[in-house]
Amino acid sequence: MRDAPKEGGSTPAFREDNMIRRRDFHRGFLGGVGATSLGFGNSIRAAGAATAFPDRVITLVVPFAAGGATDLAGRLLAEKLGPNLVQGGRAIVDNRPGAGSALGADFVRRARPDGYTLLVGSASTLGCAPASGAQAARYHPTEDFTPITLFGVSTMGVVVAHDSGITTLGQLVAKLKAEPGKHGYATSGVGGISHLASAAFALAAGVEVIHVPYRGGAQTAEAILKGDTLFAIDTLGSNVNQIRDGALRLLAVTTTRRDPNFPDVPTLAESGLAGYDMSSWTVLVGPAGLPETVTNALSRASNQALSDPTVRERLDSTGTIPDATSTPASTRDFIDKQFAVLQEVCKRIGLQVD
C-alpha cells in the first residue's frame, strides 16, 4: 500500500511534548534514588482518597473538541456517574484536544491517581497513537493508565458509492485485485482507526490500494460519492445517514458479530476474510496507580450509567454498542488485545507517525 500525496487533507503531524520527556526523566531518576519514600507518600494519599471518595467534583477529560462521538460519550457518563457513586458526587467534562488527542491523555497520565481526573479514551487515543509511535503519545495504554470501564464498541463498515456497481465485499476485492494500485480508500487521517482498519483489510485481502487521508468522516463520504476514492472503512455512525438514504452502500461490518442496526449486512469474516476483527471503541481510564477501591467504585457506577435506557438509546443513535458488564480486569484485557493488533498493523505497513 502507498499513501497519496497529502494536499491539505491530512491530519497534522504529532509533535513531541517536552513535558513528557521531563516527567519520564524524573520518574526514572527519582524512582532509583528514593523509591521507598515516594511510594510511601503515594500510598498515604491513595488510602485517603479511597476512604473519602468522592468528596469533590470528578473531571472527565475528553481529548477531542466538543461535539464528536467521544465527547458525547463523556457527557453522557458525566451526567450519570456522580449520582451512581455510593457517596454521591458530581462529574464534569473537560475538553483538551491537541496532538491527535495525545495532549489530553498525557494530562491524565500526569495527574494524581486519586480518581478525580479520568480520561474518556478512544481507539485512536489509547490504541492508534501509541501503536504508530507518535512522538506525543509516548505512553502505554495499560501500563501508564488504570483501565476502569469499557464504555462501548463502535462498529465500522466498508462502504462504496451506491452507483459504483459493487454490491458485495467479494466484488470489491475482485476489482482491487484486477486493478492493483489503481484505486484509493478514504480515511479521516493518517494513523487513525479508519486508516489502520483499512490497512488491515488490504493486508488480509492481499490487495494494493492507495491511502487518501482527509480531515474527517464527512469528507471521506464526499470523496467516495464524487468518485475520488473507491471505498472507505469508517464507523457506521459517521456514514449512517448516507447509508440509510441510499447514497452509500454498506458491504460488510468489521466486527465478529453483525451490527444490530444492520442485521442483514455480513461481517468481513463471513465475507471471506477469516479472523478480521477491528472496531472503534471508548473506555474510561485513570492514571496509573489508581487505588483498587476507587477503580472498582468507578467501574460499578459507570456500568450503572451504561444500563440506563436513555444513555443506551443515545449511544445507539451514534452507532456505539454500550457494554454495561465490563470490569477493570476485562477492560485491561480488551485494551491490551486491541493495542497488540494495532501495533502489528503499524509494523506490517511500516507506519511511523512523526
N, C-alpha and C positions, 0 to 999 in steps of 0.2 A: 504494500500500500504506500501511497505517497500523498503528501499534503499539497493542495493547490496553493498558489501564492496568496498571501494574506493582503487584501486590499481594503482596509478599513473595517473588515467584518469580523476579525478575530478578537479574542479576548486579550486584554493587556497582560504582559508577562508578569510573573510573580517576582517580587523583589525581596531580598533578604532583609530581615528585621534584625538590626543590631542588638535590640533588646534581648532577643532570643539567645544570641551568642554570649552576651554578658551573663545572662542568667545561667546558661549551661556551664560557663567557666566557674562562676561562684558555687554552683551546685557541686561540681566535681571537686574543686579545691577545698571548700568548707566541709564537704562530705568526708574527705580523707582526714582533715585535721580535727574537726570537732563533731563527729557524727553522733557521739553519745549525748552530748549536751543538747544539740539541736533536736535530736529525736525525742528526748525527754520533754523539751518545750512544746513541740508539736502535739505530743500525746496529751499534755495537760489541756491545751486549747481544744483539742478534738473531744476530749472527755467532757469539757464544759459545754461545748456546742451540742453534744449528744444529749446531755441532761436537760438543757433548756429549750431544745429545738422544737419549733421555731419561735423566736421571741422578737423577730423583726421581719422586714419585707425581704422576700426571696427575689433575686434578679435572674431572669431567663435571658441569656444573651443569644440573639439571633444574628448570625454573621452575614446577613444579607439585608438589603434595603427593605423597607416596609412594602407589603403588597404581594409578595410571592408566596409559594406553597409552604416553604419553611416558616415564613413569618406567620402565616395563618395557623399552622400547627402550634407555634409558640404561644400565640394569643389565645387559642382555644384551651391550651393547657394552663396558661396563667390564670384564666378565668375560674378554673375548677380546682386547681392544685391546692391553694390555701385552705379553702373550706373542707377539703378532704383529709387534711392532715389532722392527726389526733388532737393536737393542742390548738388547732386553728392556724390562721396565718394568712398572708396576702402575698401574691406574686405579681411582678410587673415584667414587661418585655423591654429589653434594651437592644436596639438595632445597632450593630457595629460591623458594617460592611467594609470590604477592602482586602486587597491582596488575594483575590479569588476566594474569599471567605476565611482565609487563614488568620487574619487580624483578630477577629472575634474569638476564634478558637484559642489563639495564643494568650489572649486576655484572660480567658477562663483557666487555661493551663497554669498561669502565674498567680491565680487567685488563692486565697487562704482556703484550705479544704474543710470548710465548716458547713457546707450545704446552702449557703446564701448566694452563691454565684455559680450558675449552672449554664451549660451550653445546649442549645437545641441544634444538634449536629445533623448534617446530611451526608449522603453518599459522596458528594463532591468534597465536603469539608474534611471528613474523617476517613475517607477512602481514597478518592482520586488524587487529591492534592499531595498527601504524603507518599502515595504509591508512585507518583510521577516524579518524585524527587524535587518538588518545588522548593525554592530557597526559603520562602516564607513559611513553609509547612514542615519545618524540621522537628516533627513530633510523631510519636507513635500513638495510634488511636486508642489502645487499651493500656499501654504502659504509662503514658503521660496523662491519662484521664481515668476516671472511675465510671464504668458503664452502670446505668441505672435502669433505663426502660427502653424497649423497642417501641417507638411510637406507632410506626406503621410502615408498610411497604407500598410503593407506587409502581404499578405495572407499567412496563414500557412496551412499545409496539413498533412493528415495521410498517411504515406507511408509504404509499405511492399515490400519484395523481389518479383519480378515478378514470380519467380518459387515457391512461397510459397503455391500456390493453392488457395489463398484468393483473391477474385475478388470484394467483396463488403464490406462495413463497417459492415453490418449485420452479415456477415460470421466471421469477426474478433471478434466482440462482442460475438457471439455464442461460438467461440473457447475459448476465455478468460473465459467465464462463465463455460464452461465444464471442464476447467483445471485451477482452481483458484490457484494463487501463483506460477505457473509453468513458465510463460513467462515474459520476460522483455521488457521494452521500453528504447530506447537510447535517451539521451539528450546531449546538449552541455555544461552541467554543473549544479551543484546544485543551485537552486534558480533563474535560468534564465527563460526567457519566454517559451522556449521549455519544461522545467520541469513543470512549472505551467500550461501550456496549456494541457500537457499530464495528469497531476494530475486531472485537471478539467474534462477531458474526462473520466478518470477512475471513478471519483465520479458520473458523470452523467450517465454512462453506468452501474454502480453498479458492477464493476469487480475488482478483486485483481490481481495486476501486480507488478513486481519488477522494481524499478528505477535503471538504469545503466548509470551513468554520464560519459561523455567523455570530451575531450578538445575542440571540435569544430564540425561543421557540417560535414566535410569530414570524420571524424572518426565515426560519428553516421551512415552514409550511409554504410561505410565499415563493421560496426558491423552487420547491417541488412543483407548485401549481404553474409557475412560469416556464418550467422545463429546464431550469438552470442545473438542477440535480435530479437524479432518478428516484432516490428514496431517502428516508431518514429513519432512525430509531430514536424515539424520544418518549417521555412519559405520556400516557394516554390523556392525562389532564391538560397537557399543552395543546393537544390537537382534537380534543373530544368534539368541539363544535363543528369543525370541518369534516370529521368522520361521520357524525350524525346527519350533517347537511348533505353528505354525498360528494363533497369536493375531494376528499381523500379516502382512499381505500385501505382498511386495516387488514394486512395479510396474515399476521401472526403476532402473538404476545411473547415476551421474553422470559416469563417466569415458568416454573414447572407445572403450575396449575392455571387453568383458564381464568380469565378475569370475569367476575360475576356480572359486570356491566355489559360484557360482550361474550356471552357463553357459547356462541356458535363459532367463534374465532379460535383456531387451534394454537397451540404453543409452538415455538420453534422446534422443540424436541419432537413433538408429534409430526412436524412437517419435514423431518429428516435430519435435523441437527441434534442428534442424541447428546444429552448431557448439558446442553446450553441452558444456563440459568443466570440471568442478570436482572437487576432491578434498581430503582432508586429507593432510598429509604431515609427515615428520620428517627433519630434516637435522642435520648436525654442522657447527658453525662455530666460529671463534675470533675474537679481537679483530682489528680492522683492523691491517694491517702485519705479519701473521704471516709469517715467512721462508718462501720457496718450498720450501726443502729440508724444513723441518718440516711444512709443509702437505702436501707430496707423501708424506712418510713416514706421516703420519696417515691420509691417504686410502687408501694401499695396505693399511695394517693394518686399517682399517675394512672395506674390501671383502673382505679375507680373513675377517673375523669374520662378515660377511653371507653368505659362501659356506658357512659351517658348517651342516650339515644340522639340528643341534639348534636353532640360532638361527632358521633359516628356518621350522622347524616351529612354534616358539613364536610367532613373528611372525604366521604364517598363521592361528593359532588366534584372533588378535585382529582379523583382517580386514586386516592390513597385508601388502602385497606387497613383499618386500625387493628392493632394487636393488644388486647387487654389481658393477656395471660403471661407476658414475659416476666422474667426475674432478672436481677443483676447478673447472675451467672449465665443465663441463656442469652442475654443481651451481649455479654462479653464474647461468648462463643460465636454468635451471629456476626459481630463486627470483625472478629479475627478471621473467620472464613471468607467474608466478603473482601477484606483487605488483601488476603492471600491471592484471591482470584484477580483482583485489580493489579496487584504487583506483577503477576505472571503476564497479564496482557501488556502492561507497560514494558516489561522486559522483552517480550517477543516482537513488539513493534519498534523497540528502540526509542521510546518516548522519554525525554528528559526536559521538563519544563524549567526554564531559567527564571 
